[in-house]
Amino acid sequence: MSSPSLPVARDSDTLDALDDQLLPPDRLRHTRVAIVGTGFSGLGMAIRLKQRGCDDFVVLERADELGGTWRDNTYPGCACDIPSHLYSFSFAANPDWTRTYAPQREIQAYLRACMDRFGLRPHIRFNCELREARWNEAARCWHILTSQGPLTADMLVLGQGPLSEPSIPAIPGIESFTGILFHSARWRGDYDLTGKRVAVVGTGASAIQFVPHIQPQVSQLILFQRTPAWIMPRQDKAIMPQQQARFQRWPLLQRLIRLGMYWVREIGVLGLVYNSRLMKSAAQRASEHREAQIADPELRAKLTPQYTMGCKRILLSDDFYPAVSQPNVEVTTEPIRAITPQGVVTVDGTERKVDAIILATGFHVTDTPITRSIYGRTGQALAEAWRDGPQAYLGITVAGFPNLFLLVGPNTGLGHNSMVFMIESQVAYTLDALRQMERRKARVVEVEEQAQAAFVAEAQRRMQTTVWSSGCSSWYLDASGHNTTIWPGFTWEYRLRTRRFNARRYRLV
């Protein structure tokens, strides 16, 4: 089924012009809720609205397919680092996972199945990118401009996620490279790496997954590493058909396994948040893993982290160390000075000529580009409001931006457990806000600035004693050096704090 297009403005592509023209209702579509993105966040919000009996919503998706990060990341070996049974909606268990850690294609297929199971397809506008959204104080709604035209919405829910915009490093000469250059989140499946000389920039979560897959194909692989990661054994296993049959027959069994996985991972908060010395046993296991898999002492030294375990994202892999130990791989820790038309030059003056450069350089997490296109009550862009770092009450609502809800907003990311748990908490909170508005016959909800400031201060105060504040540099930190990404506590605590919408913290009119 194809999605109907939104009406297109006749005379202007700017929202200011739309306000001036005062287009009649038959020319400007209105919806109760506009949701951005079709990853776990956007689909989770849409499903819960549907289950609540609300059909007056649209989901704006800039691509021609759903899935968010699980659509965009198609590199070889792409998979989740949270167990499959835990990385799914609590209300939509999947008994058919084939591995302990689900590969990208299965996760995207799961999301597609959820879309069809819950009847979301008619609500999704594919190839419909949000270009600008402005709060109209007089009309008390959001005026939204998309690539398919304008619409208005009472509520705007941003569910595009923090891992949606690849970060391209500002390396001098990067535009001059005459070979093939691409980010791992925009994988060039049409480019054959066989026999090629390949440079990989970065050794984070993506690189440790795709490097073992491309290493046997290429003639030479040069891995440019800035900081080595703590890597634990992955121990991924196939889920046998007989196990899948048991999950299908006894759904309670799968729920119990999910619950056990949740609590095992939740215990990790003790070391990450409350006492970093508790990370020593995990660090010892990671060191033994490294010792067992790397025979060359020089290479092992290059790949040995010098920061407290957990300060940067902990990675899982059984095949990365063996891959980089192969004769056709070079790991260099020399910083990159420039990129030339033929290759990469490091600060020591060495130029390594390559046919392709793969950037495994992460995403715009604390400076998401979409924030430059969201304008609040005073006309200020969300990016400007966040010039000193992203801030939101409970990571969900922002002062000065009425009827705006964030999913996976500031200080709600995790370093130990499933983000789907956090997303479901935020969706429930947003739905309760809608219920409260309906009960009070309110059209506008906006968090009080004092409530937001108090929450932000609390989060930063709690962050000071965590492993994430132990001195390393990571993508968890914003431009000011504050950790505005991670939730500094147990996820069950966050669930309790978001169970009910607290109207006393808001202006409702």
C-alpha positions in Angstrom: 0.0 0.0 0.0 1.4 3.4 -0.9 1.2 6.4 1.4 -0.8 9.4 0.1 1.2 12.5 -0.3 0.7 15.6 1.8 -0.7 18.7 0.0 1.9 21.0 -1.5 1.9 24.7 -0.8 1.1 26.8 -3.9 3.1 29.9 -3.4 5.9 29.4 -0.9 8.2 26.9 0.7 8.7 28.8 3.9 6.6 28.5 7.0 6.6 32.3 7.6 4.9 32.6 4.2 2.4 30.0 5.2 1.5 31.9 8.3 1.1 35.1 6.2 -1.1 33.3 3.6 -3.4 31.7 6.2 -4.1 28.8 3.9 -7.6 27.4 4.3 -8.1 24.1 6.0 -8.6 22.1 2.8 -5.1 23.3 1.7 -3.3 22.7 4.9 -3.6 19.3 6.5 -3.9 19.1 10.3 -3.1 16.2 12.5 -3.3 15.6 16.2 0.3 14.2 16.5 3.2 14.3 14.0 6.0 11.8 14.7 9.4 12.0 13.1 11.2 8.8 12.3 10.4 5.1 11.9 13.0 3.5 14.2 12.0 1.9 17.5 11.1 5.4 18.9 8.8 6.5 16.2 7.1 3.2 15.7 6.8 2.6 19.4 5.0 6.0 19.7 2.7 5.2 16.8 1.8 1.8 18.0 0.8 3.0 21.4 -1.3 5.8 19.9 -3.0 3.2 17.8 -3.6 0.9 20.7 -5.1 3.9 22.6 -7.6 4.4 19.8 -6.0 7.4 18.3 -5.8 7.4 14.5 -5.2 11.1 14.0 -1.4 11.0 13.6 1.2 10.8 10.9 4.8 9.5 10.9 7.2 11.4 8.8 10.0 9.3 7.3 12.6 10.9 5.1 13.7 7.6 3.5 11.7 5.2 1.4 11.8 2.4 4.0 11.4 2.2 7.7 14.0 1.2 10.3 16.1 4.2 11.4 19.6 3.2 12.3 18.7 -0.4 11.4 17.9 0.7 7.9 20.9 2.9 7.4 23.6 0.7 8.8 24.0 -2.1 6.3 27.8 -2.7 6.7 29.0 -6.4 6.8 28.5 -7.8 10.3 26.1 -5.1 11.5 24.3 -6.5 14.6 23.0 -5.4 17.9 25.1 -5.5 21.1 22.1 -6.1 23.3 20.6 -9.6 23.3 17.8 -10.1 20.8 15.1 -11.0 23.4 15.8 -7.8 25.3 16.1 -5.5 22.2 12.5 -5.6 21.2 9.2 -4.2 22.3 7.8 -5.7 25.6 4.4 -5.9 23.9 5.6 -7.5 20.7 7.9 -10.4 21.5 9.6 -12.1 18.5 10.1 -15.9 19.1 11.9 -16.2 15.7 15.2 -14.5 16.5 18.0 -16.7 14.9 20.9 -15.5 17.1 21.6 -14.3 20.6 22.5 -10.9 19.1 20.2 -10.1 16.2 21.8 -9.0 12.9 20.7 -5.8 11.2 18.4 -7.4 8.7 16.4 -9.3 11.3 15.9 -6.2 13.4 14.7 -4.2 10.4 12.4 -7.1 9.4 11.1 -7.1 13.0 10.3 -3.4 12.8 8.6 -4.0 9.4 6.5 -6.8 11.0 5.5 -4.5 13.8 4.4 -1.8 11.3 2.1 -4.4 9.6 0.9 -6.1 12.7 -0.3 -2.9 14.3 -1.7 -1.3 11.1 0.8 1.6 10.8 1.4 1.6 7.1 -1.4 4.1 6.2 0.0 6.6 8.8 3.6 6.6 7.5 4.6 9.2 4.9 7.8 7.8 3.2 10.2 10.1 1.4 8.8 12.9 3.6 11.6 14.8 5.3 10.9 17.4 8.0 12.5 20.6 6.8 11.3 23.0 9.4 8.8 23.1 12.3 7.7 26.3 14.0 5.4 26.7 17.0 2.5 29.1 16.2 1.5 30.7 19.5 -1.7 32.2 18.1 -2.9 28.9 16.6 -1.4 26.9 19.4 0.0 24.2 17.1 3.1 23.3 15.1 3.4 24.5 11.6 5.6 21.9 9.8 7.2 22.1 6.4 8.1 18.7 4.8 9.6 17.7 1.5 6.0 16.8 0.5 4.5 20.1 1.6 3.1 21.7 4.8 0.9 20.4 7.6 0.0 21.5 11.1 0.0 19.4 14.2 -1.1 19.8 17.8 1.8 17.8 19.1 5.3 17.1 17.6 7.2 14.0 18.7 10.9 13.7 17.6 11.8 10.1 17.3 14.6 10.3 14.8 17.2 9.1 17.4 20.7 10.4 18.2 22.5 7.9 15.8 20.8 9.1 12.6 23.3 11.7 11.3 26.8 10.4 10.4 29.7 12.5 11.6 32.3 13.3 8.9 35.6 14.4 10.4 37.0 17.7 9.3 40.3 16.3 8.0 42.2 18.6 5.7 42.1 17.5 2.1 39.2 15.0 2.6 37.4 16.4 -0.5 40.5 15.8 -2.7 40.6 12.1 -2.3 40.2 10.5 -5.8 39.3 7.0 -4.6 36.1 5.8 -2.9 35.3 7.4 0.5 32.2 6.7 2.5 30.9 6.5 6.1 30.1 3.1 7.6 26.5 4.2 8.1 26.2 4.8 4.3 27.9 1.6 3.2 28.7 1.3 -0.5 27.4 -2.2 -1.2 28.0 -1.6 -4.9 31.7 -1.2 -4.4 33.8 -4.4 -4.4 36.6 -4.3 -1.8 38.2 -7.4 -3.1 41.9 -6.9 -3.6 41.7 -3.2 -2.7 43.9 -1.2 -0.3 41.5 0.1 2.3 41.9 2.6 5.1 39.5 2.5 8.1 39.3 5.5 10.3 38.0 4.7 13.7 37.9 1.7 16.0 34.5 2.1 17.6 31.3 -0.1 17.6 30.9 -0.2 13.8 34.5 -0.8 12.9 34.9 -3.8 15.2 32.0 -5.4 13.5 32.8 -4.8 9.8 36.7 -5.0 9.9 36.6 -8.8 10.5 34.3 -9.2 7.5 36.3 -7.1 5.0 39.8 -8.1 6.2 39.9 -11.4 4.2 38.8 -9.6 1.0 41.2 -6.7 0.9 44.8 -6.8 -0.1 45.8 -4.3 2.6 43.8 -2.8 5.5 45.2 0.1 7.4 43.3 0.8 10.6 43.7 4.4 12.0 43.0 4.2 15.7 42.8 7.2 18.0 41.8 5.4 21.3 41.6 1.6 21.8 38.4 0.3 23.2 37.6 -2.1 26.0 36.4 -5.3 24.2 34.6 -8.1 25.9 33.9 -11.6 24.5 30.6 -11.5 22.4 29.8 -15.2 22.7 27.1 -14.9 20.0 25.2 -18.2 19.4 22.6 -19.5 17.0 19.1 -19.9 18.4 18.0 -23.4 17.3 14.6 -24.1 15.7 13.5 -26.2 18.7 14.2 -23.2 20.9 12.1 -20.9 18.6 9.3 -23.5 18.8 9.3 -23.4 22.6 9.1 -19.6 22.5 6.2 -19.8 20.1 4.4 -22.4 22.3 5.2 -20.9 25.7 5.5 -17.0 25.4 6.0 -16.8 29.1 9.3 -18.6 28.8 10.6 -15.9 26.5 9.4 -13.2 28.8 11.2 -14.9 31.7 14.4 -15.1 29.7 14.0 -11.4 28.8 13.5 -10.5 32.5 16.6 -12.4 33.5 18.7 -10.7 30.8 17.4 -7.3 32.0 18.4 -7.7 35.6 21.8 -9.2 34.8 22.6 -6.1 32.7 21.0 -3.8 35.3 23.5 -4.9 37.9 26.2 -3.3 35.7 25.0 0.1 36.9 26.7 -0.5 40.2 30.1 -0.3 38.6 29.3 2.4 36.0 27.5 4.8 38.3 28.2 4.1 42.0 31.7 2.5 42.3 34.0 2.2 39.3 36.2 -0.2 41.3 33.5 -2.8 40.7 34.6 -2.7 37.0 37.9 -4.3 37.8 36.6 -7.9 37.3 35.1 -7.0 34.0 38.3 -5.2 33.0 40.3 -8.3 34.0 38.1 -10.5 31.8 38.5 -8.1 28.8 42.3 -8.1 29.4 42.4 -11.9 29.4 40.3 -11.9 26.2 42.9 -9.5 24.5 45.9 -11.6 25.8 44.4 -14.8 24.5 43.6 -13.4 21.0 46.7 -11.2 20.3 50.1 -12.9 20.2 52.1 -9.9 19.1 53.0 -7.8 22.2 53.5 -4.6 20.1 50.0 -4.9 18.6 48.6 -5.9 22.0 50.0 -2.7 23.5 48.5 -0.6 20.8 45.1 -2.1 21.5 45.3 -1.8 25.3 43.1 1.0 26.7 44.5 3.3 29.3 41.3 4.7 30.7 38.8 3.3 33.2 36.6 0.6 31.7 33.1 2.0 30.9 34.2 5.6 30.5 33.8 5.0 26.7 31.4 2.5 25.3 32.2 -1.1 26.1 32.3 -3.2 22.9 31.7 -6.9 22.2 33.6 -9.0 19.7 35.1 -12.4 19.3 36.7 -11.8 15.9 38.1 -8.3 15.9 41.4 -9.1 17.5 42.1 -12.1 15.3 41.3 -10.0 12.2 43.6 -7.2 13.0 46.4 -9.7 13.8 46.5 -10.9 10.2 49.5 -10.0 8.0 47.5 -7.8 5.6 46.4 -5.4 8.5 48.3 -2.5 9.9 47.1 -0.7 13.1 48.5 2.8 13.4 48.1 5.1 16.3 49.7 8.1 14.6 47.1 10.9 14.2 45.9 11.8 10.7 47.3 15.1 9.4 45.6 15.2 6.0 44.0 13.2 3.2 45.6 13.5 -0.2 44.2 12.5 -3.6 45.9 9.1 -3.3 45.8 8.3 0.4 46.2 9.3 4.1 49.1 11.2 5.7 49.9 10.9 9.4 51.6 13.5 11.5 54.9 11.8 11.2 54.8 12.6 7.5 54.1 9.0 6.3 51.7 8.7 3.4 49.8 5.5 2.9 48.2 5.2 -0.5 44.8 3.5 -0.6 42.0 2.8 -3.0 39.2 3.4 -0.5 38.6 5.2 2.9 35.9 4.0 5.2 34.9 6.4 8.0 33.8 4.7 11.1 33.6 8.0 12.9 30.3 7.9 14.7 27.4 10.3 14.6 26.2 13.8 15.6 24.8 12.8 19.0 24.9 16.0 21.0 24.5 18.3 18.0 21.8 16.7 15.9 21.2 18.8 12.8 17.4 18.6 13.1 17.6 20.8 16.1 18.5 23.7 13.8 15.1 23.3 12.1 12.8 23.3 15.2 11.6 26.8 16.4 9.9 27.3 19.7 7.5 29.8 21.3 9.9 32.8 21.0 11.2 31.9 17.6 14.4 30.5 18.9 15.8 27.3 17.3 16.3 24.3 19.5 19.9 24.3 18.5 20.3 27.8 19.9 18.5 26.9 23.1 21.0 24.1 23.4 24.1 26.2 22.6 25.5 25.3 26.0 24.5 21.6 25.7 21.2 19.6 25.2 18.8 20.0 28.1 15.3 18.5 28.6 13.2 17.7 31.6 13.4 13.9 32.0 15.0 14.0 28.6 11.5 14.4 27.1 10.3 18.0 27.2 12.0 21.4 26.7 11.1 24.7 28.2 10.1 27.2 25.5 9.0 24.5 23.1 5.3 23.8 23.8 3.7 20.4 22.8 7.2 19.0 21.8 8.2 15.6 23.1 11.6 14.0 22.6 12.3 10.3 22.5 15.9 9.3 23.4 16.5 12.9 24.4 19.3 14.3 26.5 20.6 12.2 29.4 18.5 9.2 28.5 21.0 7.1 26.6 22.4 3.9 28.1 25.8 2.2 28.4 24.6 -1.1 29.8 21.0 -2.0 28.9 18.3 -1.9 26.2 17.3 1.5 24.9 13.9 0.0 24.0 13.1 -0.1 27.7 13.9 3.7 27.9 11.9 4.4 24.8 8.8 2.6 26.1 9.1 4.7 29.3 9.2 7.9 27.3 6.3 6.9 25.1 4.2 6.1 28.2 5.0 9.5 29.7 4.1 11.3 26.5 0.8 9.4 26.3 0.0 10.3 29.9 0.6 13.9 29.0 -1.9 13.7 26.2 -4.4 12.1 28.6 -3.9 14.9 31.1 -4.4 17.5 28.4 -7.6 15.9 27.3 -8.9 15.6 30.8 -8.1 19.3 31.6 -9.2 20.4 28.1 -5.8 22.0 27.6 -4.3 22.7 24.2 -0.8 23.6 25.3 1.7 21.8 27.6 5.1 23.3 28.3 7.6 22.3 31.0 8.5 25.0 33.5 12.0 26.3 33.1 12.7 25.8 36.8 11.7 22.1 36.6 14.0 21.6 33.6 16.9 23.4 35.3 16.5 21.3 38.5 16.5 18.0 36.5 19.6 19.0 34.5 21.4 20.1 37.6 20.5 16.8 39.3 21.7 14.8 36.3 25.1 16.6 36.1 25.6 16.3 39.9 25.0 12.6 39.8 27.2 12.3 36.7 30.3 13.5 38.6 30.8 10.2 40.5 30.2 8.0 37.5 32.8 6.2 35.4 31.8 8.4 32.4 33.4 11.3 34.3 36.7 9.6 35.0 38.6 11.6 32.4 38.3 10.0 28.9 37.0 11.8 25.8 33.9 10.2 24.3 30.9 10.9 22.2 28.8 11.0 25.4 30.2 14.5 26.0 28.9 17.7 24.4 31.0 20.6 23.2 31.2 22.0 26.8 32.5 18.7 28.1 29.3 17.7 29.9 27.8 14.3 29.6 24.4 15.1 28.2 23.9 11.7 26.7 23.8 9.0 29.4 21.2 8.4 32.1 23.2 8.3 35.4 21.3 5.6 37.2 19.2 2.5 37.0 16.7 2.2 34.2 14.0 1.0 36.6 14.5 4.3 38.4 13.8 6.1 35.2 10.8 4.0 34.6 9.3 4.9 38.0 10.0 8.6 37.4 8.2 8.5 34.0 5.2 6.4 35.0 3.0 9.4 35.5 3.0 12.8 33.9 3.6 15.4 36.7 1.4 18.3 35.7 2.8 20.4 38.6 6.0 20.7 36.6 4.2 22.1 33.5 2.1 25.0 32.2 -1.2 23.6 30.9 -3.5 26.0 29.1 
